[in-house]
């Protein structure tokens, strides 16, 4: 995704409260994908050995006060040290007055200067999630995503196997649709995957033999949500193709999505199987494991304990010579 400086000015709801002091100068510049927000710090004092020009450079009250303590020539020399680099943008916080020397150098170099009314710490807090969301790793998956008991279940499988029908049944039972057919996935942080639908789909579902179904219109606004964390992948598979499916729950299968390992449950389909109830059980089992309850492991421990007890009785009888 390409994020330009103009996009920061046009953020919905104006969370950054930015104004451009240099007009349209440089607004079409793309923000580097690895850009971070930082203050010039020592670079204003003349040390540029560790200066990273590609960052979004923020001048807070400390930097502006330091510049104000210098005479005009000193301010120009201090600012020339950082404006010798090709900076994406300079942002002044707390609505402070911008030194005229800074404005002159910025216009000469074609570098935009923004100002915000937010304090520096608050501006950092607001802009970092925006940059993280804009440059998060993304992919698209063929499947259906539903919120079942608060657990994000991503249904995958061959085309026509019944993913949409399963999610439609879940919605009818009170669960919520997130996306159908095409799921847009982005990674937040190191291990969180967020799924959402395409804006054009607008929570419509395609049901073969029926056509497009408008879920909010039929089931109400509570039947949908805009996005959900993907926590379990439920893969629907034809019974004939299923190869020795797990029957105990001890063998845990995972799938890699954008470098994140997600639990994967493979459900073979045959006539009469209630896949909706199975999906609800998958969600509840995930919640149990999250709270530290592993049914399969506990049953296995009890079974092994019982086998050991039986073995002890046999040993005792074997040593009975009377």
C-alpha positions as CSV (number, residue, x, y, z in Angstrom):
1,X,0.0,0.0,0.0
2,X,1.3,3.5,-0.9
3,X,0.7,6.2,1.8
4,X,1.4,9.7,0.7
5,X,1.7,12.8,2.9
6,X,-1.6,14.1,1.4
7,X,-3.2,11.0,2.9
8,X,-2.1,12.0,6.4
9,X,-3.8,15.3,6.0
10,X,-7.0,13.6,4.8
11,X,-7.3,11.1,7.7
12,X,-11.0,10.5,8.5
13,X,-12.0,12.2,11.7
14,X,-8.8,14.3,11.6
15,X,-7.1,12.3,14.4
16,X,-3.7,13.9,13.8
17,X,-5.0,17.5,13.5
18,X,-2.4,18.4,10.9
19,X,-2.2,21.6,8.8
20,X,0.3,22.1,6.0
21,X,2.4,25.3,6.5
22,X,3.9,24.9,3.0
23,X,0.7,24.5,1.0
24,X,0.8,21.8,-1.6
25,X,4.6,21.5,-1.6
26,X,5.7,17.8,-1.5
27,X,2.2,16.4,-0.6
28,X,2.5,13.7,-3.3
29,X,5.6,12.3,-1.7
30,X,5.2,8.7,-0.7
31,X,6.0,7.8,2.9
32,X,8.7,5.1,3.0
33,X,7.2,1.7,4.0
34,X,9.8,1.4,6.9
35,X,9.3,4.9,8.1
36,X,9.3,5.6,11.8
37,X,8.5,8.8,13.7
38,X,11.4,10.4,15.4
39,X,12.9,13.7,16.7
40,X,16.1,15.0,15.1
41,X,17.7,15.3,18.6
42,X,21.5,15.5,18.3
43,X,21.3,16.2,14.6
44,X,20.2,19.8,15.4
45,X,23.3,20.0,17.6
46,X,25.5,19.0,14.6
47,X,25.9,15.3,15.0
48,X,24.4,13.5,12.0
49,X,26.4,10.3,12.1
50,X,23.4,8.3,13.2
51,X,20.7,10.5,11.5
52,X,18.1,8.5,9.6
53,X,16.7,10.8,6.9
54,X,13.8,8.6,5.9
55,X,11.9,9.0,9.2
56,X,9.1,11.4,9.8
57,X,10.9,14.1,11.8
58,X,9.0,15.7,14.7
59,X,10.0,18.9,16.3
60,X,8.6,19.1,19.8
61,X,8.8,21.8,22.4
62,X,12.4,20.8,23.3
63,X,13.7,21.2,19.8
64,X,11.8,24.4,19.1
65,X,13.0,25.9,22.4
66,X,16.6,24.9,21.5
67,X,16.3,26.6,18.1
68,X,14.9,29.7,19.7
69,X,17.9,29.9,22.0
70,X,20.2,30.4,19.0
71,X,20.7,33.5,17.0
72,X,19.5,33.6,13.4
73,X,22.8,32.4,12.0
74,X,23.0,29.6,14.5
75,X,19.5,28.4,13.7
76,X,20.3,28.4,10.0
77,X,23.4,26.3,10.5
78,X,21.6,23.9,12.8
79,X,18.8,23.4,10.4
80,X,21.1,23.1,7.4
81,X,22.6,20.0,9.0
82,X,19.3,18.1,8.7
83,X,18.0,19.8,5.6
84,X,21.1,18.6,3.7
85,X,19.2,15.2,3.7
86,X,16.1,14.5,1.7
87,X,13.5,14.5,4.5
88,X,10.0,13.2,3.8
89,X,8.4,15.8,6.1
90,X,9.0,17.9,9.2
91,X,6.2,18.1,11.8
92,X,6.0,20.7,14.5
93,X,3.8,19.7,17.5
94,X,1.9,21.7,20.2
95,X,0.9,24.4,17.7
96,X,4.2,26.1,18.2
97,X,5.5,29.0,16.1
98,X,7.8,27.7,13.3
99,X,11.1,29.4,12.9
100,X,11.3,31.5,9.7
101,X,14.7,29.9,8.9
102,X,13.1,26.4,8.9
103,X,10.3,27.6,6.6
104,X,12.8,29.1,4.2
105,X,15.0,26.0,4.0
106,X,12.0,23.7,3.6
107,X,10.5,25.7,0.7
108,X,13.9,25.8,-1.0
109,X,14.3,22.0,-0.7
110,X,10.7,21.3,-1.5
111,X,10.1,19.6,1.9
112,X,6.6,19.9,3.4
113,X,6.2,21.3,6.9
114,X,3.2,20.2,9.0
115,X,2.0,21.5,12.3
116,X,-0.3,19.8,14.8
117,X,-2.0,21.0,18.0
118,X,-1.3,17.7,19.7
119,X,1.5,17.5,22.3
120,X,4.4,15.4,21.1
121,X,3.6,12.3,23.1
122,X,0.0,12.3,22.0
123,X,0.9,12.8,18.4
124,X,3.3,9.8,18.5
125,X,0.5,7.7,20.1
126,X,-2.0,8.7,17.3
127,X,0.3,8.4,14.2
128,X,2.0,5.1,15.0
129,X,-1.2,2.9,14.6
130,X,-2.0,4.7,11.3
131,X,1.5,3.9,9.9
132,X,1.4,0.3,11.3
133,X,-2.0,-0.3,9.6
134,X,-0.9,1.3,6.3
135,X,2.2,-0.8,6.0
136,X,1.1,-4.0,7.6
137,X,1.8,-7.2,5.6
138,X,-1.3,-8.1,3.7
139,X,-2.8,-11.0,1.6
140,X,-6.1,-12.1,0.3
141,X,-7.6,-15.5,1.0
142,X,-10.5,-17.4,-0.6
143,X,-12.9,-18.3,2.3
144,X,-15.5,-17.1,4.7
145,X,-14.8,-15.5,8.1
146,X,-17.2,-15.5,11.0
147,X,-17.2,-14.5,14.6
148,X,-18.4,-17.6,16.6
149,X,-18.6,-17.1,20.4
150,X,-16.0,-14.3,20.0
151,X,-13.6,-16.6,18.1
152,X,-12.7,-15.7,14.5
153,X,-13.2,-18.9,12.4
154,X,-11.9,-18.8,8.8
155,X,-13.6,-21.4,6.7
156,X,-11.6,-22.7,3.7
157,X,-12.1,-25.4,1.2
158,X,-12.8,-26.1,-2.5
159,X,-15.2,-23.9,-4.3
160,X,-18.8,-25.0,-3.8
161,X,-18.0,-27.2,-0.8
162,X,-20.4,-25.2,1.4
163,X,-18.4,-22.5,3.2
164,X,-20.9,-19.8,2.6
165,X,-23.9,-22.0,3.5
166,X,-22.2,-23.0,6.8
167,X,-21.6,-19.3,7.7
168,X,-25.1,-18.4,6.7
169,X,-26.4,-21.1,9.2
170,X,-24.1,-19.7,11.9
171,X,-25.5,-16.2,11.3
172,X,-29.1,-17.6,11.6
173,X,-28.0,-19.1,15.0
174,X,-26.9,-15.7,16.2
175,X,-23.3,-15.5,15.2
176,X,-21.7,-12.8,13.0
177,X,-20.5,-12.6,9.5
178,X,-17.2,-10.8,8.8
179,X,-16.5,-11.6,5.2
180,X,-17.6,-14.1,2.5
181,X,-15.7,-15.5,-0.5
182,X,-12.8,-12.9,-0.3
183,X,-11.1,-12.2,3.0
184,X,-8.5,-9.4,3.2
185,X,-5.9,-10.3,5.9
186,X,-3.4,-8.1,7.5
187,X,-0.8,-8.8,10.2
188,X,-0.6,-6.6,13.2
189,X,2.5,-6.9,15.3
190,X,4.1,-10.3,15.3
191,X,1.3,-12.8,15.6
192,X,-2.1,-11.1,15.1
193,X,-4.0,-11.6,11.9
194,X,-7.0,-9.3,11.2
195,X,-9.5,-10.3,8.6
196,X,-12.1,-8.1,6.9
197,X,-14.2,-8.1,3.8
198,X,-13.9,-6.1,0.6
199,X,-15.7,-2.8,0.8
200,X,-17.6,-3.5,-2.4
201,X,-19.0,-6.8,-1.0
202,X,-20.6,-4.9,2.0
203,X,-21.5,-8.1,3.8
204,X,-23.3,-9.8,0.9
205,X,-23.1,-13.5,0.5
206,X,-23.4,-15.6,-2.7
207,X,-25.6,-18.7,-2.1
208,X,-25.7,-21.1,-5.1
209,X,-29.3,-21.4,-6.3
210,X,-30.4,-18.3,-4.5
211,X,-28.0,-15.5,-5.5
212,X,-26.7,-12.6,-3.5
213,X,-28.0,-12.3,0.0
214,X,-27.8,-9.0,2.0
215,X,-27.1,-10.3,5.5
216,X,-27.6,-7.0,7.5
217,X,-31.0,-6.5,5.7
218,X,-32.2,-10.0,6.5
219,X,-30.7,-10.6,10.0
220,X,-30.1,-7.1,11.3
221,X,-27.0,-5.0,11.9
222,X,-25.9,-7.2,14.8
223,X,-25.4,-10.1,12.4
224,X,-22.2,-8.6,11.0
225,X,-19.0,-7.0,12.0
226,X,-16.3,-5.0,10.1
227,X,-13.3,-7.0,11.1
228,X,-12.2,-9.9,13.3
229,X,-9.0,-11.5,14.5
230,X,-8.4,-14.9,12.7
231,X,-7.8,-17.5,15.4
232,X,-8.7,-20.9,13.9
233,X,-8.9,-22.1,10.3
234,X,-11.7,-24.6,9.7
235,X,-10.9,-26.5,6.4
236,X,-13.8,-28.3,4.9
237,X,-12.9,-31.3,2.8
238,X,-14.8,-33.9,0.9
239,X,-15.0,-37.2,2.7
240,X,-13.4,-39.2,-0.1
241,X,-10.4,-36.9,-0.1
242,X,-9.9,-36.9,3.7
243,X,-6.8,-38.9,4.7
244,X,-7.0,-40.3,8.2
245,X,-8.4,-37.3,10.0
246,X,-7.5,-36.7,13.6
247,X,-10.0,-38.4,15.9
248,X,-8.4,-37.7,19.3
249,X,-7.5,-34.0,19.1
250,X,-3.9,-34.7,20.2
251,X,-2.4,-34.0,16.8
252,X,-2.5,-30.3,16.3
253,X,-2.3,-29.0,12.8
254,X,-1.3,-25.4,11.9
255,X,-1.2,-23.3,8.8
256,X,1.1,-20.4,8.0
257,X,-0.5,-17.1,7.1
258,X,1.8,-14.1,6.7
259,X,4.3,-15.8,8.9
260,X,1.9,-16.5,11.7
261,X,1.0,-20.1,12.7
262,X,-2.8,-20.5,13.0
263,X,-4.5,-23.7,14.4
264,X,-6.2,-25.6,11.6
265,X,-9.0,-28.1,12.0
266,X,-9.8,-30.4,9.0
267,X,-13.4,-31.4,8.9
268,X,-14.4,-34.2,6.4
269,X,-17.9,-33.7,5.0
270,X,-20.4,-36.4,4.3
271,X,-24.2,-36.3,3.8
272,X,-26.0,-35.5,7.0
273,X,-23.1,-34.0,8.9
274,X,-24.1,-30.9,11.0
275,X,-21.1,-28.7,10.2
276,X,-22.6,-25.7,11.9
277,X,-22.6,-27.5,15.3
278,X,-19.1,-28.7,14.7
279,X,-18.0,-25.2,14.0
280,X,-19.5,-24.0,17.3
281,X,-17.7,-26.8,19.1
282,X,-14.4,-25.9,17.4
283,X,-14.8,-22.3,18.7
284,X,-15.6,-23.5,22.2
285,X,-12.7,-25.9,22.2
286,X,-10.4,-23.1,21.3
287,X,-11.8,-21.0,24.2
288,X,-11.2,-23.9,26.5
289,X,-7.6,-24.3,25.4
290,X,-7.1,-20.6,25.8
291,X,-8.1,-20.9,29.4
292,X,-5.7,-23.8,30.0
293,X,-8.2,-26.7,29.6
294,X,-7.0,-29.3,27.0
295,X,-9.7,-32.0,26.9
296,X,-7.7,-34.4,24.6
297,X,-4.5,-34.1,26.7
298,X,-6.4,-34.7,30.0
299,X,-8.2,-37.7,28.6
300,X,-4.9,-39.1,27.3
301,X,-3.4,-38.7,30.8
302,X,-6.3,-40.5,32.5
303,X,-6.0,-43.3,29.9
304,X,-2.3,-43.7,30.5
305,X,-2.8,-43.7,34.3
306,X,-5.5,-46.3,34.0
307,X,-3.3,-48.5,31.8
308,X,-0.5,-48.2,34.4
309,X,-2.8,-49.3,37.1
310,X,-3.9,-52.3,35.1
311,X,-0.3,-53.2,34.5
312,X,0.4,-53.0,38.2
313,X,-2.4,-55.6,39.0
314,X,-1.0,-58.0,36.4
315,X,2.4,-57.7,37.8
316,X,1.1,-58.5,41.3
317,X,-0.8,-61.5,40.1
318,X,2.2,-62.7,38.1
319,X,4.3,-62.7,41.3
320,X,1.6,-64.6,43.4
321,X,3.1,-68.1,43.8
322,X,0.5,-69.4,46.3
